[in-house]
Amino acid sequence: MLLGVYQKTHDRKWLEESLPAIESYYRFWTQEPHLTPSTGLSRYFDLGDGPAPEVVSAERDPSGPSP
């Protein structure tokens, strides 16, 4: 994606300024808990506590939380 932007704009300064974010994002997905050592593949891993907000909201009806 970044290469596509650079090919359109030829903005080398933007590309150089983007490098720290690119490296940070790469490290995020290529280290545990996102990296699965047995397969070498990255995966989504929820770092939060409790159910995801979209699950909680799906359990509500128009009058409020489900019993």
PQR file of N, CA, C, O and H, with PARSE charges and radii, in Angstrom:
ATOM      1  N   MET A   1       0.824  -1.174   0.000 -0.4000 1.5000
ATOM      2  CA  MET A   1       0.000   0.000   0.000 -0.0000 2.0000
ATOM      3  C   MET A   1       0.879   1.253   0.000  0.5500 1.7000
ATOM      4  O   MET A   1       0.629   2.200  -0.745 -0.5500 1.4000
ATOM      5  N   LEU A   2       1.902   1.241   0.839 -0.4000 1.5000
ATOM      6  CA  LEU A   2       2.791   2.403   0.884 -0.0000 2.0000
ATOM      7  C   LEU A   2       3.521   2.601  -0.431  0.5500 1.7000
ATOM      8  O   LEU A   2       3.714   3.730  -0.883 -0.5500 1.4000
ATOM      9  H   LEU A   2       2.105   0.471   1.444  0.4000 1.0000
ATOM     10  N   LEU A   3       3.920   1.510  -1.035 -0.4000 1.5000
ATOM     11  CA  LEU A   3       4.594   1.612  -2.321 -0.0000 2.0000
ATOM     12  C   LEU A   3       3.665   2.230  -3.360  0.5500 1.7000
ATOM     13  O   LEU A   3       4.099   3.028  -4.191 -0.5500 1.4000
ATOM     14  H   LEU A   3       3.763   0.593  -0.668  0.4000 1.0000
ATOM     15  N   GLY A   4       2.387   1.861  -3.313 -0.4000 1.5000
ATOM     16  CA  GLY A   4       1.413   2.433  -4.240 -0.0000 2.0000
ATOM     17  C   GLY A   4       1.275   3.938  -4.076  0.5500 1.7000
ATOM     18  O   GLY A   4       1.203   4.669  -5.064 -0.5500 1.4000
ATOM     19  H   GLY A   4       2.034   1.213  -2.639  0.4000 1.0000
ATOM     20  N   VAL A   5       1.238   4.407  -2.821 -0.4000 1.5000
ATOM     21  CA  VAL A   5       1.163   5.846  -2.561 -0.0000 2.0000
ATOM     22  C   VAL A   5       2.414   6.530  -3.076  0.5500 1.7000
ATOM     23  O   VAL A   5       2.341   7.572  -3.728 -0.5500 1.4000
ATOM     24  H   VAL A   5       1.297   3.813  -2.019  0.4000 1.0000
ATOM     25  N   TYR A   6       3.567   5.937  -2.779 -0.4000 1.5000
ATOM     26  CA  TYR A   6       4.824   6.533  -3.229 -0.0000 2.0000
ATOM     27  C   TYR A   6       4.900   6.592  -4.762  0.5500 1.7000
ATOM     28  O   TYR A   6       5.357   7.589  -5.323 -0.5500 1.4000
ATOM     29  H   TYR A   6       3.626   5.091  -2.249  0.4000 1.0000
ATOM     30  N   GLN A   7       4.458   5.540  -5.429 -0.4000 1.5000
ATOM     31  CA  GLN A   7       4.503   5.526  -6.898 -0.0000 2.0000
ATOM     32  C   GLN A   7       3.615   6.611  -7.495  0.5500 1.7000
ATOM     33  O   GLN A   7       3.912   7.134  -8.569 -0.5500 1.4000
ATOM     34  H   GLN A   7       4.087   4.730  -4.974  0.4000 1.0000
ATOM     35  N   LYS A   8       2.525   6.953  -6.806 -0.4000 1.5000
ATOM     36  CA  LYS A   8       1.638   8.022  -7.289 -0.0000 2.0000
ATOM     37  C   LYS A   8       2.201   9.403  -6.984  0.5500 1.7000
ATOM     38  O   LYS A   8       2.131  10.302  -7.822 -0.5500 1.4000
ATOM     39  H   LYS A   8       2.284   6.528  -5.933  0.4000 1.0000
ATOM     40  N   THR A   9       2.768   9.578  -5.767 -0.4000 1.5000
ATOM     41  CA  THR A   9       3.170  10.916  -5.328 -0.0000 2.0000
ATOM     42  C   THR A   9       4.650  11.211  -5.506  0.5500 1.7000
ATOM     43  O   THR A   9       5.037  12.371  -5.649 -0.5500 1.4000
ATOM     44  H   THR A   9       2.824   8.847  -5.087  0.4000 1.0000
ATOM     45  N   HIS A  10       5.481  10.178  -5.498 -0.4000 1.5000
ATOM     46  CA  HIS A  10       6.946  10.321  -5.537 -0.0000 2.0000
ATOM     47  C   HIS A  10       7.442  11.207  -4.401  0.5500 1.7000
ATOM     48  O   HIS A  10       8.445  11.908  -4.534 -0.5500 1.4000
ATOM     49  H   HIS A  10       5.167   9.236  -5.382  0.4000 1.0000
ATOM     50  N   ASP A  11       6.713  11.164  -3.269 -0.4000 1.5000
ATOM     51  CA  ASP A  11       7.059  11.973  -2.099 -0.0000 2.0000
ATOM     52  C   ASP A  11       7.972  11.166  -1.174  0.5500 1.7000
ATOM     53  O   ASP A  11       7.512  10.456  -0.280 -0.5500 1.4000
ATOM     54  H   ASP A  11       5.897  10.595  -3.161  0.4000 1.0000
ATOM     55  N   ARG A  12       9.259  11.296  -1.413 -0.4000 1.5000
ATOM     56  CA  ARG A  12      10.240  10.528  -0.646 -0.0000 2.0000
ATOM     57  C   ARG A  12      10.246  10.929   0.829  0.5500 1.7000
ATOM     58  O   ARG A  12      10.448  10.079   1.696 -0.5500 1.4000
ATOM     59  H   ARG A  12       9.632  11.872  -2.139  0.4000 1.0000
ATOM     60  N   LYS A  13      10.028  12.208   1.121 -0.4000 1.5000
ATOM     61  CA  LYS A  13      10.002  12.670   2.509 -0.0000 2.0000
ATOM     62  C   LYS A  13       8.866  11.979   3.265  0.5500 1.7000
ATOM     63  O   LYS A  13       9.062  11.530   4.394 -0.5500 1.4000
ATOM     64  H   LYS A  13       9.864  12.899   0.417  0.4000 1.0000
ATOM     65  N   TRP A  14       7.689  11.891   2.660 -0.4000 1.5000
ATOM     66  CA  TRP A  14       6.556  11.200   3.288 -0.0000 2.0000
ATOM     67  C   TRP A  14       6.912   9.737   3.546  0.5500 1.7000
ATOM     68  O   TRP A  14       6.620   9.202   4.615 -0.5500 1.4000
ATOM     69  H   TRP A  14       7.530  12.256   1.743  0.4000 1.0000
ATOM     70  N   LEU A  15       7.533   9.103   2.579 -0.4000 1.5000
ATOM     71  CA  LEU A  15       7.909   7.702   2.722 -0.0000 2.0000
ATOM     72  C   LEU A  15       8.898   7.519   3.878  0.5500 1.7000
ATOM     73  O   LEU A  15       8.755   6.595   4.679 -0.5500 1.4000
ATOM     74  H   LEU A  15       7.770   9.538   1.711  0.4000 1.0000
ATOM     75  N   GLU A  16       9.887   8.391   3.961 -0.4000 1.5000
ATOM     76  CA  GLU A  16      10.869   8.306   5.047 -0.0000 2.0000
ATOM     77  C   GLU A  16      10.222   8.560   6.410  0.5500 1.7000
ATOM     78  O   GLU A  16      10.571   7.905   7.392 -0.5500 1.4000
ATOM     79  H   GLU A  16      10.003   9.141   3.310  0.4000 1.0000
ATOM     80  N   GLU A  17       9.288   9.500   6.473 -0.4000 1.5000
ATOM     81  CA  GLU A  17       8.606   9.790   7.732 -0.0000 2.0000
ATOM     82  C   GLU A  17       7.662   8.659   8.139  0.5500 1.7000
ATOM     83  O   GLU A  17       7.336   8.531   9.319 -0.5500 1.4000
ATOM     84  H   GLU A  17       9.004  10.031   5.675  0.4000 1.0000
ATOM     85  N   SER A  18       7.227   7.853   7.204 -0.4000 1.5000
ATOM     86  CA  SER A  18       6.327   6.732   7.479 -0.0000 2.0000
ATOM     87  C   SER A  18       7.067   5.515   8.018  0.5500 1.7000
ATOM     88  O   SER A  18       6.445   4.628   8.603 -0.5500 1.4000
ATOM     89  H   SER A  18       7.492   7.957   6.246  0.4000 1.0000
ATOM     90  N   LEU A  19       8.363   5.459   7.835 -0.4000 1.5000
ATOM     91  CA  LEU A  19       9.144   4.285   8.211 -0.0000 2.0000
ATOM     92  C   LEU A  19       8.979   3.859   9.675  0.5500 1.7000
ATOM     93  O   LEU A  19       8.788   2.668   9.919 -0.5500 1.4000
ATOM     94  H   LEU A  19       8.868   6.180   7.360  0.4000 1.0000
ATOM     95  N   PRO A  20       9.042   4.764  10.666 -0.5600 1.5000
ATOM     96  CA  PRO A  20       8.857   4.315  12.058  0.2800 2.0000
ATOM     97  C   PRO A  20       7.503   3.649  12.293  0.5500 1.7000
ATOM     98  O   PRO A  20       7.420   2.659  13.019 -0.5500 1.4000
ATOM     99  N   ALA A  21       6.449   4.179  11.691 -0.4000 1.5000
ATOM    100  CA  ALA A  21       5.126   3.571  11.854 -0.0000 2.0000
ATOM    101  C   ALA A  21       5.071   2.200  11.192  0.5500 1.7000
ATOM    102  O   ALA A  21       4.468   1.272  11.730 -0.5500 1.4000
ATOM    103  H   ALA A  21       6.516   4.983  11.101  0.4000 1.0000
ATOM    104  N   ILE A  22       5.692   2.073  10.037 -0.4000 1.5000
ATOM    105  CA  ILE A  22       5.720   0.792   9.327 -0.0000 2.0000
ATOM    106  C   ILE A  22       6.439  -0.255  10.172  0.5500 1.7000
ATOM    107  O   ILE A  22       5.955  -1.377  10.318 -0.5500 1.4000
ATOM    108  H   ILE A  22       6.182   2.827   9.599  0.4000 1.0000
ATOM    109  N   GLU A  23       7.583   0.106  10.723 -0.4000 1.5000
ATOM    110  CA  GLU A  23       8.360  -0.826  11.540 -0.0000 2.0000
ATOM    111  C   GLU A  23       7.606  -1.218  12.803  0.5500 1.7000
ATOM    112  O   GLU A  23       7.631  -2.385  13.195 -0.5500 1.4000
ATOM    113  H   GLU A  23       7.976   1.018  10.604  0.4000 1.0000
ATOM    114  N   SER A  24       6.937  -0.269  13.445 -0.4000 1.5000
ATOM    115  CA  SER A  24       6.169  -0.551  14.651 -0.0000 2.0000
ATOM    116  C   SER A  24       5.016  -1.515  14.352  0.5500 1.7000
ATOM    117  O   SER A  24       4.787  -2.467  15.097 -0.5500 1.4000
ATOM    118  H   SER A  24       6.916   0.679  13.127  0.4000 1.0000
ATOM    119  N   TYR A  25       4.307  -1.266  13.279 -0.4000 1.5000
ATOM    120  CA  TYR A  25       3.184  -2.120  12.885 -0.0000 2.0000
ATOM    121  C   TYR A  25       3.679  -3.527  12.542  0.5500 1.7000
ATOM    122  O   TYR A  25       3.041  -4.518  12.899 -0.5500 1.4000
ATOM    123  H   TYR A  25       4.493  -0.492  12.673  0.4000 1.0000
ATOM    124  N   TYR A  26       4.794  -3.609  11.862 -0.4000 1.5000
ATOM    125  CA  TYR A  26       5.368  -4.911  11.512 -0.0000 2.0000
ATOM    126  C   TYR A  26       5.738  -5.693  12.776  0.5500 1.7000
ATOM    127  O   TYR A  26       5.423  -6.877  12.893 -0.5500 1.4000
ATOM    128  H   TYR A  26       5.313  -2.804  11.572  0.4000 1.0000
ATOM    129  N   ARG A  27       6.408  -5.024  13.721 -0.4000 1.5000
ATOM    130  CA  ARG A  27       6.793  -5.689  14.977 -0.0000 2.0000
ATOM    131  C   ARG A  27       5.563  -6.152  15.752  0.5500 1.7000
ATOM    132  O   ARG A  27       5.565  -7.238  16.332 -0.5500 1.4000
ATOM    133  H   ARG A  27       6.664  -4.062  13.627  0.4000 1.0000
ATOM    134  N   PHE A  28       4.515  -5.331  15.762 -0.4000 1.5000
ATOM    135  CA  PHE A  28       3.284  -5.678  16.471 -0.0000 2.0000
ATOM    136  C   PHE A  28       2.741  -7.021  15.993  0.5500 1.7000
ATOM    137  O   PHE A  28       2.332  -7.850  16.805 -0.5500 1.4000
ATOM    138  H   PHE A  28       4.514  -4.449  15.291  0.4000 1.0000
ATOM    139  N   TRP A  29       2.735  -7.236  14.689 -0.4000 1.5000
ATOM    140  CA  TRP A  29       2.136  -8.454  14.133 -0.0000 2.0000
ATOM    141  C   TRP A  29       3.096  -9.626  14.040  0.5500 1.7000
ATOM    142  O   TRP A  29       2.658 -10.746  13.776 -0.5500 1.4000
ATOM    143  H   TRP A  29       3.067  -6.563  14.029  0.4000 1.0000
ATOM    144  N   THR A  30       4.390  -9.412  14.247 -0.4000 1.5000
ATOM    145  CA  THR A  30       5.353 -10.506  14.098 -0.0000 2.0000
ATOM    146  C   THR A  30       6.005 -10.902  15.418  0.5500 1.7000
ATOM    147  O   THR A  30       7.075 -11.510  15.433 -0.5500 1.4000
ATOM    148  H   THR A  30       4.746  -8.503  14.462  0.4000 1.0000
ATOM    149  N   GLN A  31       5.355 -10.554  16.523 -0.4000 1.5000
ATOM    150  CA  GLN A  31       5.806 -10.976  17.841 -0.0000 2.0000
ATOM    151  C   GLN A  31       4.617 -11.582  18.583  0.5500 1.7000
ATOM    152  O   GLN A  31       3.462 -11.273  18.289 -0.5500 1.4000
ATOM    153  H   GLN A  31       4.486 -10.060  16.512  0.4000 1.0000
ATOM    154  N   GLU A  32       4.922 -12.458  19.557 -0.4000 1.5000
ATOM    155  CA  GLU A  32       3.838 -13.023  20.363 -0.0000 2.0000
ATOM    156  C   GLU A  32       3.155 -11.910  21.131  0.5500 1.7000
ATOM    157  O   GLU A  32       3.842 -10.955  21.493 -0.5500 1.4000
ATOM    158  H   GLU A  32       5.861 -12.709  19.795  0.4000 1.0000
ATOM    159  N   PRO A  33       1.876 -11.950  21.407 -0.5600 1.5000
ATOM    160  CA  PRO A  33       0.980 -13.077  21.212  0.2800 2.0000
ATOM    161  C   PRO A  33       0.375 -13.163  19.809  0.5500 1.7000
ATOM    162  O   PRO A  33      -0.366 -14.104  19.522 -0.5500 1.4000
ATOM    163  N   HIS A  34       0.673 -12.209  18.936 -0.4000 1.5000
ATOM    164  CA  HIS A  34       0.089 -12.241  17.592 -0.0000 2.0000
ATOM    165  C   HIS A  34       0.739 -13.305  16.712  0.5500 1.7000
ATOM    166  O   HIS A  34       0.067 -13.918  15.883 -0.5500 1.4000
ATOM    167  H   HIS A  34       1.274 -11.445  19.169  0.4000 1.0000
ATOM    168  N   LEU A  35       2.016 -13.523  16.883 -0.4000 1.5000
ATOM    169  CA  LEU A  35       2.714 -14.546  16.098 -0.0000 2.0000
ATOM    170  C   LEU A  35       2.522 -15.896  16.777  0.5500 1.7000
ATOM    171  O   LEU A  35       2.755 -16.035  17.978 -0.5500 1.4000
ATOM    172  H   LEU A  35       2.562 -13.025  17.556  0.4000 1.0000
ATOM    173  N   THR A  36       2.101 -16.876  16.011 -0.4000 1.5000
ATOM    174  CA  THR A  36       1.938 -18.228  16.526 -0.0000 2.0000
ATOM    175  C   THR A  36       3.209 -19.001  16.197  0.5500 1.7000
ATOM    176  O   THR A  36       3.461 -19.300  15.030 -0.5500 1.4000
ATOM    177  H   THR A  36       1.911 -16.764  15.036  0.4000 1.0000
ATOM    178  N   PRO A  37       4.020 -19.331  17.213 -0.5600 1.5000
ATOM    179  CA  PRO A  37       5.312 -19.969  16.951  0.2800 2.0000
ATOM    180  C   PRO A  37       5.212 -21.292  16.191  0.5500 1.7000
ATOM    181  O   PRO A  37       6.071 -21.591  15.362 -0.5500 1.4000
ATOM    182  N   SER A  38       4.186 -22.077  16.461 -0.4000 1.5000
ATOM    183  CA  SER A  38       4.091 -23.392  15.823 -0.0000 2.0000
ATOM    184  C   SER A  38       3.851 -23.307  14.316  0.5500 1.7000
ATOM    185  O   SER A  38       4.237 -24.213  13.577 -0.5500 1.4000
ATOM    186  H   SER A  38       3.488 -21.834  17.134  0.4000 1.0000
ATOM    187  N   THR A  39       3.214 -22.222  13.854 -0.4000 1.5000
ATOM    188  CA  THR A  39       2.927 -22.095  12.418 -0.0000 2.0000
ATOM    189  C   THR A  39       3.743 -21.001  11.746  0.5500 1.7000
ATOM    190  O   THR A  39       3.927 -21.018  10.529 -0.5500 1.4000
ATOM    191  H   THR A  39       2.901 -21.487  14.454  0.4000 1.0000
ATOM    192  N   GLY A  40       4.237 -20.043  12.543 -0.4000 1.5000
ATOM    193  CA  GLY A  40       4.942 -18.907  11.966 -0.0000 2.0000
ATOM    194  C   GLY A  40       4.000 -17.874  11.375  0.5500 1.7000
ATOM    195  O   GLY A  40       4.440 -16.942  10.702 -0.5500 1.4000
ATOM    196  H   GLY A  40       4.088 -20.029  13.531  0.4000 1.0000
ATOM    197  N   LEU A  41       2.690 -18.035  11.626 -0.4000 1.5000
ATOM    198  CA  LEU A  41       1.691 -17.113  11.091 -0.0000 2.0000
ATOM    199  C   LEU A  41       1.226 -16.150  12.168  0.5500 1.7000
ATOM    200  O   LEU A  41       1.241 -16.481  13.354 -0.5500 1.4000
ATOM    201  H   LEU A  41       2.333 -18.792  12.173  0.4000 1.0000
ATOM    202  N   SER A  42       0.815 -14.960  11.756 -0.4000 1.5000
ATOM    203  CA  SER A  42       0.274 -13.981  12.685 -0.0000 2.0000
ATOM    204  C   SER A  42      -1.231 -14.140  12.757  0.5500 1.7000
ATOM    205  O   SER A  42      -1.870 -14.617  11.819 -0.5500 1.4000
ATOM    206  H   SER A  42       0.803 -14.692  10.793  0.4000 1.0000
ATOM    207  N   ARG A  43      -1.791 -13.727  13.897 -0.4000 1.5000
ATOM    208  CA  ARG A  43      -3.227 -13.834  14.113 -0.0000 2.0000
ATOM    209  C   ARG A  43      -3.699 -12.684  14.971  0.5500 1.7000
ATOM    210  O   ARG A  43      -2.903 -12.015  15.630 -0.5500 1.4000
ATOM    211  H   ARG A  43      -1.273 -13.339  14.659  0.4000 1.0000
ATOM    212  N   TYR A  44      -5.010 -12.455  14.959 -0.4000 1.5000
ATOM    213  CA  TYR A  44      -5.592 -11.479  15.862 -0.0000 2.0000
ATOM    214  C   TYR A  44      -5.561 -12.067  17.261  0.5500 1.7000
ATOM    215  O   TYR A  44      -5.844 -13.252  17.438 -0.5500 1.4000
ATOM    216  H   TYR A  44      -5.657 -12.998  14.424  0.4000 1.0000
ATOM    217  N   PHE A  45      -5.226 -11.270  18.247 -0.4000 1.5000
ATOM    218  CA  PHE A  45      -5.231 -11.707  19.630 -0.0000 2.0000
ATOM    219  C   PHE A  45      -5.746 -10.556  20.468  0.5500 1.7000
ATOM    220  O   PHE A  45      -5.131  -9.490  20.515 -0.5500 1.4000
ATOM    221  H   PHE A  45      -4.996 -10.307  18.104  0.4000 1.0000
ATOM    222  N   ASP A  46      -6.863 -10.766  21.125 -0.4000 1.5000
ATOM    223  CA  ASP A  46      -7.481  -9.723  21.940 -0.0000 2.0000
ATOM    224  C   ASP A  46      -6.714  -9.571  23.244  0.5500 1.7000
ATOM    225  O   ASP A  46      -6.579 -10.531  24.001 -0.5500 1.4000
ATOM    226  H   ASP A  46      -7.362 -11.632  21.086  0.4000 1.0000
ATOM    227  N   LEU A  47      -6.215  -8.380  23.508 -0.4000 1.5000
ATOM    228  CA  LEU A  47      -5.452  -8.117  24.723 -0.0000 2.0000
ATOM    229  C   LEU A  47      -6.335  -7.595  25.854  0.5500 1.7000
ATOM    230  O   LEU A  47      -5.852  -7.367  26.963 -0.5500 1.4000
ATOM    231  H   LEU A  47      -6.324  -7.600  22.892  0.4000 1.0000
ATOM    232  N   GLY A  48      -7.629  -7.404  25.579 -0.4000 1.5000
ATOM    233  CA  GLY A  48      -8.533  -6.846  26.581 -0.0000 2.0000
ATOM    234  C   GLY A  48      -9.094  -7.900  27.525  0.5500 1.7000
ATOM    235  O   GLY A  48      -8.870  -9.098  27.356 -0.5500 1.4000
ATOM    236  H   GLY A  48      -8.021  -7.589  24.678  0.4000 1.0000
ATOM    237  N   ASP A  49      -9.830  -7.417  28.526 -0.4000 1.5000
ATOM    238  CA  ASP A  49     -10.509  -8.290  29.478 -0.0000 2.0000
ATOM    239  C   ASP A  49     -12.001  -8.293  29.174  0.5500 1.7000
ATOM    240  O   ASP A  49     -12.565  -7.265  28.800 -0.5500 1.4000
ATOM    241  H   ASP A  49     -10.012  -6.443  28.663  0.4000 1.0000
ATOM    242  N   GLY A  50     -12.633  -9.435  29.332 -0.4000 1.5000
ATOM    243  CA  GLY A  50     -14.069  -9.528  29.145 -0.0000 2.0000
ATOM    244  C   GLY A  50     -14.462  -9.647  27.691  0.5500 1.7000
ATOM    245  O   GLY A  50     -13.611  -9.682  26.802 -0.5500 1.4000
ATOM    246  H   GLY A  50     -12.176 -10.271  29.636  0.4000 1.0000
ATOM    247  N   PRO A  51     -15.769  -9.710  27.456 -0.5600 1.5000
ATOM    248  CA  PRO A  51     -16.252  -9.866  26.081  0.2800 2.0000
ATOM    249  C   PRO A  51     -16.038  -8.599  25.252  0.5500 1.7000
ATOM    250  O   PRO A  51     -15.936  -7.496  25.789 -0.5500 1.4000
ATOM    251  N   ALA A  52     -15.975  -8.782  23.952 -0.4000 1.5000
ATOM    252  CA  ALA A  52     -15.808  -7.643  23.045 -0.0000 2.0000
ATOM    253  C   ALA A  52     -17.064  -6.769  23.087  0.5500 1.7000
ATOM    254  O   ALA A  52     -18.164  -7.291  23.271 -0.5500 1.4000
ATOM    255  H   ALA A  52     -16.057  -9.678  23.516  0.4000 1.0000
ATOM    256  N   PRO A  53     -16.922  -5.448  22.919 -0.5600 1.5000
ATOM    257  CA  PRO A  53     -18.089  -4.559  22.976  0.2800 2.0000
ATOM    258  C   PRO A  53     -19.198  -4.951  21.998  0.5500 1.7000
ATOM    259  O   PRO A  53     -20.381  -4.816  22.312 -0.5500 1.4000
ATOM    260  N   GLU A  54     -18.820  -5.431  20.823 -0.4000 1.5000
ATOM    261  CA  GLU A  54     -19.858  -5.801  19.860 -0.0000 2.0000
ATOM    262  C   GLU A  54     -20.664  -7.012  20.321  0.5500 1.7000
ATOM    263  O   GLU A  54     -21.826  -7.161  19.945 -0.5500 1.4000
ATOM    264  H   GLU A  54     -17.859  -5.541  20.568  0.4000 1.0000
ATOM    265  N   VAL A  55     -20.060  -7.873  21.127 -0.4000 1.5000
ATOM    266  CA  VAL A  55     -20.784  -9.022  21.668 -0.0000 2.0000
ATOM    267  C   VAL A  55     -21.754  -8.555  22.737  0.5500 1.7000
ATOM    268  O   VAL A  55     -22.902  -8.997  22.774 -0.5500 1.4000
ATOM    269  H   VAL A  55     -19.115  -7.751  21.432  0.4000 1.0000
ATOM    270  N   VAL A  56     -21.301  -7.669  23.604 -0.4000 1.5000
ATOM    271  CA  VAL A  56     -22.154  -7.152  24.670 -0.0000 2.0000
ATOM    272  C   VAL A  56     -23.346  -6.419  24.073  0.5500 1.7000
ATOM    273  O   VAL A  56     -24.474  -6.622  24.524 -0.5500 1.4000
ATOM    274  H   VAL A  56     -20.368  -7.310  23.574  0.4000 1.0000
ATOM    275  N   SER A  57     -23.130  -5.576  23.073 -0.4000 1.5000
ATOM    276  CA  SER A  57     -24.237  -4.819  22.485 -0.0000 2.0000
ATOM    277  C   SER A  57     -25.215  -5.740  21.760  0.5500 1.7000
ATOM    278  O   SER A  57     -26.403  -5.427  21.679 -0.5500 1.4000
ATOM    279  H   SER A  57     -22.214  -5.411  22.707  0.4000 1.0000
ATOM    280  N   ALA A  58     -24.741  -6.865  21.233 -0.4000 1.5000
ATOM    281  CA  ALA A  58     -25.628  -7.808  20.554 -0.0000 2.0000
ATOM    282  C   ALA A  58     -26.526  -8.522  21.553  0.5500 1.7000
ATOM    283  O   ALA A  58     -27.555  -9.076  21.165 -0.5500 1.4000
ATOM    284  H   ALA A  58     -23.776  -7.118  21.298  0.4000 1.0000
ATOM    285  N   GLU A  59     -26.160  -8.521  22.828 -0.4000 1.5000
ATOM    286  CA  GLU A  59     -26.950  -9.195  23.852 -0.0000 2.0000
ATOM    287  C   GLU A  59     -28.016  -8.285  24.451  0.5500 1.7000
ATOM    288  O   GLU A  59     -28.690  -8.678  25.403 -0.5500 1.4000
ATOM    289  H   GLU A  59     -25.325  -8.071  23.144  0.4000 1.0000
ATOM    290  N   ARG A  60     -28.181  -7.098  23.924 -0.4000 1.5000
ATOM    291  CA  ARG A  60     -29.176  -6.161  24.444 -0.0000 2.0000
ATOM    292  C   ARG A  60     -30.405  -6.169  23.533  0.5500 1.7000
ATOM    293  O   ARG A  60     -30.314  -6.398  22.327 -0.5500 1.4000
ATOM    294  H   ARG A  60     -27.633  -6.778  23.150  0.4000 1.0000
ATOM    295  N   ASP A  61     -31.525  -5.917  24.141 -0.4000 1.5000
ATOM    296  CA  ASP A  61     -32.745  -5.727  23.355 -0.0000 2.0000
ATOM    297  C   ASP A  61     -33.153  -4.267  23.499  0.5500 1.7000
ATOM    298  O   ASP A  61     -32.497  -3.536  24.241 -0.5500 1.4000
ATOM    299  H   ASP A  61     -31.599  -5.731  25.120  0.4000 1.0000
ATOM    300  N   PRO A  62     -34.201  -3.809  22.828 -0.5600 1.5000
ATOM    301  CA  PRO A  62     -34.566  -2.378  22.884  0.2800 2.0000
ATOM    302  C   PRO A  62     -34.814  -1.854  24.304  0.5500 1.7000
ATOM    303  O   PRO A  62     -34.658  -0.658  24.549 -0.5500 1.4000
ATOM    304  N   SER A  63     -35.199  -2.729  25.242 -0.4000 1.5000
ATOM    305  CA  SER A  63     -35.485  -2.262  26.595 -0.0000 2.0000
ATOM    306  C   SER A  63     -34.256  -2.312  27.513  0.5500 1.7000
ATOM    307  O   SER A  63     -34.353  -1.941  28.683 -0.5500 1.4000
ATOM    308  H   SER A  63     -35.326  -3.700  25.043  0.4000 1.0000
ATOM    309  N   GLY A  64     -33.114  -2.761  27.008 -0.4000 1.5000
ATOM    310  CA  GLY A  64     -31.909  -2.808  27.834 -0.0000 2.0000
ATOM    311  C   GLY A  64     -31.241  -4.171  27.774  0.5500 1.7000
ATOM    312  O   GLY A  64     -31.491  -4.948  26.853 -0.5500 1.4000
ATOM    313  H   GLY A  64     -33.035  -3.062  26.058  0.4000 1.0000
ATOM    314  N   PRO A  65     -30.379  -4.468  28.769 -0.5600 1.5000
ATOM    315  CA  PRO A  65     -29.645  -5.741  28.754  0.2800 2.0000
ATOM    316  C   PRO A  65     -30.571  -6.944  28.844  0.5500 1.7000
ATOM    317  O   PRO A  65     -31.648  -6.865  29.436 -0.5500 1.4000
ATOM    318  N   SER A  66     -30.155  -8.039  28.266 -0.4000 1.5000
ATOM    319  CA  SER A  66     -30.902  -9.286  28.370 -0.0000 2.0000
ATOM    320  C   SER A  66     -30.781  -9.833  29.780  0.5500 1.7000
ATOM    321  O   SER A  66     -29.795  -9.555  30.462 -0.5500 1.4000
ATOM    322  H   SER A  66     -29.281  -8.104  27.786  0.4000 1.0000
ATOM    323  N   PRO A  67     -31.765 -10.608  30.235 -0.5600 1.5000
ATOM    324  CA  PRO A  67     -31.664 -11.188  31.580  0.2800 2.0000
ATOM    325  C   PRO A  67     -30.603 -12.232  31.685  0.5500 1.7000
ATOM    326  O   PRO A  67     -30.406 -12.805  32.756 -0.5500 1.4000
TER
END
